[in-house]
Amino acid sequence: MALWRIRATVDDRPGYLSVLTASLALRGVNILTVQVHTTEAGAVDDFLVDAPEQVTEAELRAAVERGRGRDCWVARSEARGLADEPTRVLGLAARLVRDPEAAGATLRTLLGADAVTWRPASAAAPGGVGGTTMLLADPAGGGYELRRREPSFTPAEYARAQALVELAATLGRRDADRVTLVLPDGAEVSVRPATADDVPAVRELHVGCSARSRQRRYLSGAADPSPARLRRLLEPARGLTLLVTAGSGGAAEPVVAMANLLGEGDEAEAALLVRDDWQRRGLGSALLRRLLGHADRAGYAALLLHVQAENTPMLRTLRRLDRPVALERDGGVLTATVPLTPVDATPAGRVAGPAPAGCGPGTALPAQAGHGLPSQRSGPI
């Protein structure tokens, strides 16, 4: 017996697939797996079959045509083709997790492409399928062009390939977040995305912070979040959490700061918690800028921070963002709004809106050029 792959278009009508399978059975062909790809021209049926050794490609093609199949493609297959498609795709996804740079090779394997070419944004065409050419948009910029001699690509294959490209882009962004920062005083820290496994380390961070630092972060008492709340903070449904560890040793080092970004609608909220002995060293400023970058790339319209009116170090940090910041006061809490879309606003370097104390609505606070580095804490997520 010999393994073959057969792909043919069949009218999407009751009984037509059974006619095709009966025609193959008359040649002694056993169908091992079948996938159905819905297209505008009809159902494209993709078979892996086991046929007698003496059956030729031409005979298989003729059997398909007698079974009312059209646009037939037939090719020899190997035993590895027996792996079901979900298992194969999951294996390729695992390969991407290990090596996000292998997106091109993974696409080639997934679709049996003859050529995979990455093109920069200026040369990348909109995504889609056209016969034996497929164009995939890369969320990181640019796109991929795939070609194969036959058979034609289907919409289902396009959806699978685009999902893998988006996975590779997500993994690439995750790796990009793993950086080593050198603070103004020369100290090195590692920044990385948080996971649920970081709950114990983040609880230790809270223990190491003063009651005042925790109160400035959560705006209520000397808050000590429960493990369940910490898990939600570390892996938000929309957004991300960055953790900072002392030194460049990564996860083995103690966590000294946490930066949260939570998306809700077209806005995102940011909040910071920095251990007391790491405050006023520029760490909060660096983290807030990274959160701004993420919010920008995610397409949010604005970034919000809830800050206690007496938290002057955080207000200094906002002035240093070189972006317009509007402040609204509600009792002892200020809501700072940083627009992330082009607007005609107060020139960068000024904070517009009500001042923390002693100023009327709409008063602009001049930027302060002082060199003191602030502690960073803001309101709840």
N, C-alpha and C positions, 0 to 999 in steps of 0.2 A: 504493500500500500504506500501511497505517496501523499504528502500534504500539499494543498494548494490554497491560495486565497482567490476568491472570486468576488467581484463587486459588480452589481448591475442595478439599473433603475427599473422599478416595477410600479405600475399604476397602483395608487393607494386606494384599492377597492377590495371589498370582501372576496376572498377566494383566490386572488391573483398570486399571492405568495405560495399558496399550496400547489398551484399549477407548476410554479418554478421548481419547488422542492420535489414534486413527483417526477418531473422531467430529469432531474439530476439522479433520482433514485433508480430510474431505468438504466442508467449507466453504471450502477453499483456504487454511486457516490454517497458517502455518509457525511452529513453535516455535523460538525463538532461544535461550532459556535456561530452565532449570527448577531450582528449589530444593525440597527435600522437608523439611517440618517434621513431626517425629513428635509426635503428641498421643495422648491416651487415646481420642479419638473416631475415630482413623484417621490416615492420612497426609495432611497438608495440602500440596498441590502448588501452588507459586507459579510461574506461567509468565510470561515476556515473549514475546509473539507478534507476528507480522507478518501482518495480515489484509488482504484486498482492501478498497478504499475503500468499496464499497457494503455491506459487512457491518456490521450494526448491533450495538449492545450487547445488545439483546434476542436477536438471532440467535446471538451468541456464548454467551449464557447458556443458550439452548435446546440448543446443541450440547454444552455441558458436561453438562447434565442427561441428554441422550440417551446420553452416554458414562458414565453411572453416577456422575457427580460430584454433590455436594450442598453446601449452604451456599456457593453460588457468589457471588463478588464480581468485578466487571469494571469497569475504569476505563481511560481513555486514558492513554498513557505518552508520554515524550519520548525523544529520541535518547540522552540521558545515562543512561537506564536500561540501555543496552547495556553499561555498565561492569560487570564481574563483581563479585560481592559482596565477596570478599576484598580486591580493589583498593579498592573504595569504603570499606570499614571501615578499611583502613590509611590512606587519605587523611584520614578523620575523626580517627583517632588522631594523625596528624601535626599536625592542626589543634589538638588538645588540647595537644600538646607546646608549641606556640607560645603558646597562650593557655589555661591550665587553667581560667580563669573562664568559658570558653565551653561548659561541660558541658551546660547547658540547651539551647542552640542546636544543639549537636552531637547530642543525643538526638532533638530534633525532626527533624533532617535524616535521621538513621539510620532512624527508624521512621515518618516521615511523620505525626508526631503533630499533632493540632490544638491541643493545649495541654500545656505542661510547667510544673508548679508545684513549687517547692521548699518543703518544710515543715520546721519545727524539730523537734527530737527529741521534744518533748512532744506534737506533733500527728501525727508520722509513724507510719503503720501498718506491720506487718510486710510484707516484700517478697513479691511474687507477681503472678500474672496472673489477672484476672477479666474475661473478655469483652473489651470495648474500653477497659478500665482496667488500667494497670500501675503497680505500686508498687516503687520501687527504694530499697534502703537505701544511704545515703551513709556510707562509713567515717569521714568527717570529722565526722559528726553529722547528724541529721535524715534526710531522704529526699526523693525525687522522685516526683511523681504525674504520669503521662502518660495522656492521653485522646485517642482519635480516633474519628470517627464510624463508620468501617469500614475494613478488616475487623478481626476480633478478633485480639488479640495471641496469639502462640504461645510455647511454652516456649523455643524456639530464639532468638526475638527478645528474650525476657527475658534469656537468658544473654549475648547480645551487648551489650545495654544495660547490664547490671550490670558487665560487664568494662570498659566505657568509663567508668562512674562510678568504679570502683576505680582506673583509670588516672588520672583527673582528681584523685582524692584523693591518690594517690602523688605526682603532680607538684606538688600544692599543698603537701604536706609538704616536698618538696625545696626549693621556693621559700621556705618558712618557715624553713628551715635557713640561708638566705643572709641573715645579719644582720651588722650592725656593732656591736661591743661597745666601750664606753668603760670602760677599766680605772680602778681607784682613783687612779692617778697621772695620769689624763687622757689617756693614750695610746689611740688608736683602732686596732682590729684588725677584720678581716673574717673571718667564719666561714662556711664553705661545705662541702657534701658533696664527697668526693673522687671522682675517676674514674681509670681506668687511665692516662690521659694525664698524671697528676701524678707518675708514677714518678720522672722526673729531678729535679723540685723536692723530692720527699721524700728522695731520696738526698742532695741538698744539705743538707737539714735534718739528716740523720744525720752528715754531715761536719762541720757546724757545732756539733754537740753534743760535750761532753767524753766521754771513755771512761766516766767514772763515771755520767753521765746515761744513756748507752746501756745500761750494765750494770744500772742500776736498772730500766730499762724492760723489758729482755729476760731479766734474772736470770741471765745467763751470759756472762762475759767482756765485752769491749768490742764487743758484737755489731754487725755491719754486715750487715743482711739482703740477700739476693740480689735482683735485679730480679724474679724469679719470685715470691718470697715477698712482696715489696712489692706486687705486683699483687694477690695474694690478700688482703693486708691492706686495700688501698684499695677493693676491691670484694668484700666477703665475701658468701658465699652467703646468710647470714642475719645481719642487722645493718647497720651502716653505719660509715663513717669520716668524721670531720670534720677539715678542715684550717683552720689559722689563718694568714692572711697579714698582714704588717705594713702598717699604713695602711688606707685604704679603696679602694685601686686594684684589689683583686680578684686574679685569676689572675696578673697581671703582677708582683705584689709577691712577695718571698721568703716561703716557708713557714717559720713560726717555731714551730709546734706541730702535733701530730697526736693525735687522740683516736679510739680504736678501740672498737667494740662488736660482739661476736660472740655470736650466739645458738646454744645447743646444748641441745636438749631444752627444759625449762621454765625454764632459767637462762640468763643472759647474762654474759659476761666483759667487763670494761672495762680499758683500759690507756691511759696517757698518755705522751707524750714532748714536753717543752718545751725549746726551745733555752736554753742556760745564761743568756744575757743577758736572757731574758724570764722567768726564774724569780723567785719571790717577788714577783710583781706581781698576783696574783689570777687569772691566766689559767687555771691548772689547775683552780681551784675552779669557775670559770664553765663550763669544758668538762665537768667531771664532772657538774655539775647538768644539763647538756643531755643527756648520755648517760643519766642517771637518768630524765629525762622521756621519752626515746625508749623505754627499757625498760619504763617504766610503761605507756605507750600500746600497746606491742606485747603486753602481757599476760603478761610473764615473772613468775615467782614470786619471783625474787631476782636481785640483781646481785653478781657476784663480782669481787674484785680480789686479785691476788697481789702482796704487798709485802714488800720486805726488812725484817727486824726493825729494822735501824738507820735506816730511812728515816723519821725522825721528822716531816719536813715533810708527808709523805703521810698519816701518822697524824693530824696536826693537821687536815688537810683533811677526813678522814672524820668527825672530831668535829663539824665545822662543818656537816654535812649536815642536822642536825636530824632524824635518823632513827636508830633502833637499828642498831648494827653489831656483829656477832659476829665474834670473831677466833679462829682456830685456828692453832697454831704447828706447823711441821714443820721442825726444825732452824733455819736462819737465815731462813726464809720464813714470813710470815704470810698466811693466806687470810682476807680480810675478806668477810663475807656481809651484804649489805644487803637485808632482806626488802622485797618490793614489793607484798605483799598484807597486809591488816590482820591483825596478830598481837598477842597479849598479850606484849609484850617490854619490855626495859629502856626507861625513858622516853627520849624524844628528847633528843639532846644528850649521851648517855653511850655509851661503847663497851664492850660486854659481852664477856667471854671472857678468855682468857689475855693478860696484858700482854706487851709485847715482851721484857722482861727483868726478872728478880727478883721476879716475882709468880706465884702459883699459879693453876691453872685456875679459870676462872669469876670471876676478879677483875675488877671494873668500873673502868675508867679514867675519872676525872672529865673532863668537858668543859673545855677550856682556852679562856679568853676572850681570849687574847693577840691583839695586832693584827698580828703578823708574818704576811706572806702567803707560803704555802709554794711550793716547787717540786713538780711533780706528775709522778711516774713510778710505774708499777706493772707487774705481771708480764705474762707472755707471753700472747699470744692464739694 
